[in-house]
Amino acid sequence: MEIAILIGSFFTGVFICFLVFKISNRLTANSLIQKANQEAEQIKKEKILQAKEKFIELKSNHEQLINKKNQEINSVHQRIKQKENSLNQKLAEFNRKDKKNEIERKDLKNQRSVIEKKINDLEKDRRKQIEKLESISSLSAEQAKLELVDSLKEEAKTEALSIIQNTIEDAKLTAKQDAKKIIIQTIQRIATEEAIDNSVSVFNIDNDAVKGRIIGREGRNIRALESAIGVDIVVDDTPGAIVISCFDSVRREIARLSLHKLVSDGRIHPARIEEVVKKTKKEIDDEIIQIGKKTTIDLGIHGLHPELVKMVGRMRYRSSYGQNLLQHSRETANLCAVMASELGLNTKYAKRAGLLHDIGKVSEDDSETPHAIIGMKLAEKYGEKEEVCNAIGAHHDEIEMKFLISPLVQICDGVSGARPGARRQMADAYIKRIKELEDVAFSYPGVLKSYAIQAGRELRVVVESEKVNDEDASKIAFQISDRIQNEMTYPGQVKVTVIRETRAISYAK
């Protein structure tokens, strides 16, 4: 019985607990649903508010865009209207001008018809006059025209030759009076400047065994020499000779002396090479300065800048067209001094300009500027007078001549180069110049033969006597000399002789 009561009490307690748990869950679920409904309502209100704000913003932007488009459309309409008005004005103006042009065309047409009528009348009168003249002279108009032209040509030729001969005769008569001017102008025209840079020196050796020592093991010695001096040393199969190649003549001289010392000493290795080259450079630099000082003392030139003195010494190792540059400059200086003295000019300035006129050729500046301009700038840099600087810069017509000694330096430069034996000419250039002289003569009608003789200093031209008369011969001689003077470069002067002869041959049998 007690057990039954206990079991009944247990189940009753379990049931009561179940009822309490179920009621509690229901109350919690209702609370959550109510809270969720409130949050949903809140979110709904916020989203509706955000949507309204976005709509208002989009509406405002759309209205602004529409207003902008309307303004642009109005502006385009305004421009179109203005262009339309302008076109209407232009059309009206065009119509007005077209009417005016039409009236003018009618007037011109009427005037043209009147003019054509007058021309026809004048042509008729002219024909009548020609017919009268032809009947009087018994010549046609064309024949009369040809005879008149021929007579005028002959008359013009005769007068031209006469004027030329008279001019030449007047020049001969007044030559002594205008000697200074004529000499300057003439030599100035014929002065030449052709430069050939010697770039190769030959070092002679006793036997070819020395070549192997100069080359060294794996070429170390010869590479050390080339690197230390800045030259190219060519060792080939040429017996008893080694070629030193370089545009700088001073470097070639340093290389030659260094090789001589090394071969004489017998010790040839890179360290010894550097020592000998350094010593030789110092000796050459000292020698250059001494040569420059000696040259200025010999010429009586004082106050020359040390750098210019050094450049004068460097001329000793530079050649121009086979002529030593220092010797050429000394000759030019002496000639300038003599001519300046005769002409009453400043002898000191002329001598300085003559000595320094080619100083630009030994400048270390490797630019493409002409050597005359380089020399002028160097002279200005080292404090030379304006007259001297202008003479240096103008001796090849690079700049305008401002002083009387400027053409004097140009003349003396040409005289020194034109001296027989002063310069060596290449055979090809000589043959080319001779052929050009003969070709100039053959370009004229009636020339039978042409000979360039006396090393191109005289041109003898043989013409056909049947085709060329005496006046024409003089004319051809003058024209050939004028062409040679204007078109060719030559030393000194070229004499042109035109030979015309008539031979009558008969045989006694």
Residue pairs with C-beta under 8 A, 6 or more apart in sequence:
130 141
133 141
133 144
134 140
134 141
137 144
139 147
157 471
157 475
158 471
160 475
161 471
161 474
161 475
164 474
164 475
164 478
165 474
175 182
180 343
183 411
184 407
184 408
184 411
187 411
187 414
187 415
188 407
188 410
188 411
188 414
189 485
190 414
190 418
190 490
190 491
190 492
190 493
191 410
191 411
191 413
191 414
191 415
191 417
191 418
192 414
192 417
192 418
192 489
192 490
192 491
193 396
193 413
193 414
193 417
194 321
194 417
194 423
194 489
195 320
195 321
195 361
196 319
196 320
196 321
196 322
197 247
197 319
198 249
198 319
199 245
199 246
199 247
200 243
200 244
200 245
200 252
201 243
201 244
201 252
201 253
201 255
201 256
202 241
202 242
202 243
202 244
203 241
203 242
203 243
203 244
203 255
203 256
203 259
203 260
204 240
204 241
205 211
205 240
205 241
205 242
205 263
206 240
207 240
208 239
208 240
210 263
211 235
211 242
213 221
213 263
213 268
214 221
214 222
214 225
214 233
214 235
214 242
214 259
214 262
214 263
214 268
215 221
215 222
215 235
216 222
216 224
216 268
216 269
216 270
220 269
220 270
221 268
221 269
221 270
221 273
222 233
222 235
224 270
224 273
224 274
225 231
225 233
225 255
225 258
225 259
225 273
225 277
226 232
226 233
228 273
228 274
228 277
228 278
229 251
229 254
229 255
229 258
229 277
230 246
230 248
230 251
231 244
231 245
231 246
231 248
231 251
231 252
231 255
232 244
232 245
232 246
233 242
233 243
233 244
233 245
233 255
234 242
234 243
234 244
234 245
235 242
235 243
236 243
242 259
244 252
244 255
244 256
244 259
245 252
246 252
246 255
249 317
249 318
249 319
250 284
250 288
250 314
250 317
252 317
253 284
253 317
254 277
254 280
254 281
254 284
257 280
257 283
257 284
258 273
258 276
258 277
258 280
261 276
261 280
262 268
262 272
262 273
262 276
265 272
265 276
287 313
288 310
288 313
288 314
288 316
288 317
289 306
289 309
289 310
289 313
290 313
291 312
291 313
291 316
291 326
292 308
292 309
292 310
292 311
292 312
292 313
292 314
293 309
293 313
295 312
295 313
295 326
295 330
295 355
296 302
296 304
296 309
296 312
296 355
298 330
299 330
299 333
299 334
299 351
299 355
300 351
301 333
301 348
301 351
301 352
301 355
304 312
304 352
305 382
305 383
307 378
307 382
308 356
308 359
308 378
308 379
308 382
308 384
311 359
311 362
311 363
311 378
312 326
312 329
312 355
312 356
312 359
313 326
314 362
315 324
315 325
315 326
315 329
315 358
315 359
315 361
315 362
316 324
316 325
316 326
318 324
318 325
318 326
318 361
318 362
319 325
320 328
320 358
320 361
320 423
321 417
321 423
321 424
321 425
322 423
322 424
322 425
323 416
323 417
323 422
323 423
323 424
325 358
325 361
325 362
328 358
328 416
328 417
328 422
329 354
329 355
329 356
329 357
329 358
330 355
331 412
331 416
331 419
332 354
332 355
332 357
332 409
332 412
332 413
332 416
333 351
333 352
333 354
333 355
334 351
334 354
335 354
335 412
335 415
335 416
336 350
336 351
336 353
336 354
336 405
336 408
336 409
336 412
337 347
337 350
337 351
337 354
339 350
339 408
339 411
339 412
340 346
340 347
340 349
340 350
340 351
340 405
340 408
341 347
343 404
343 408
345 404
345 405
345 408
346 387
346 405
349 385
349 387
349 388
349 391
349 405
350 391
350 405
350 408
350 409
352 384
352 385
352 388
353 387
353 388
353 391
353 392
353 405
353 406
353 409
354 409
354 412
354 413
356 375
356 379
356 384
356 388
356 392
357 372
357 375
357 391
357 392
357 395
357 409
357 413
358 371
358 375
358 413
359 374
359 375
359 378
359 379
359 392
360 370
360 371
360 372
360 373
360 374
360 375
360 376
360 378
360 392
361 371
361 375
363 371
363 374
363 375
363 378
365 374
367 374
370 396
370 398
372 392
372 393
372 394
372 395
372 396
372 398
372 399
373 393
373 398
373 399
375 392
375 393
376 389
376 390
376 392
376 393
376 399
379 388
379 389
379 392
380 389
386 402
386 403
387 403
387 405
387 406
388 405
390 399
390 401
390 402
390 403
390 406
391 401
391 403
391 405
391 406
391 408
391 409
392 409
393 399
394 400
394 401
394 402
394 406
394 409
394 410
395 406
395 409
395 410
395 413
396 410
397 410
401 407
401 410
416 422
417 423
417 491
418 491
418 492
430 455
430 456
433 456
433 488
433 490
434 452
434 456
435 452
436 488
437 450
437 452
437 456
437 459
437 484
437 488
437 494
438 450
438 451
438 452
438 459
440 459
440 480
440 483
440 484
440 487
440 488
441 447
441 450
441 459
441 461
441 480
442 450
444 476
444 479
444 480
445 467
446 463
446 464
446 467
446 468
446 472
446 476
447 461
447 462
447 463
447 464
447 476
448 462
448 463
448 464
449 461
449 462
450 459
450 460
450 461
450 462
451 459
451 460
451 462
452 458
452 459
453 459
453 460
456 490
456 494
457 492
457 493
457 494
457 495
458 494
458 495
458 496
458 497
459 480
459 484
459 494
459 495
459 496
459 497
460 497
460 499
461 476
461 477
461 480
461 496
461 497
461 498
461 499
462 499
462 500
463 472
463 473
463 476
463 498
463 499
463 500
465 500
465 501
465 502
468 476
468 500
469 500
470 500
473 498
473 500
474 498
476 498
477 496
477 497
477 498
480 496
480 498
481 494
481 496
484 490
484 494
484 496
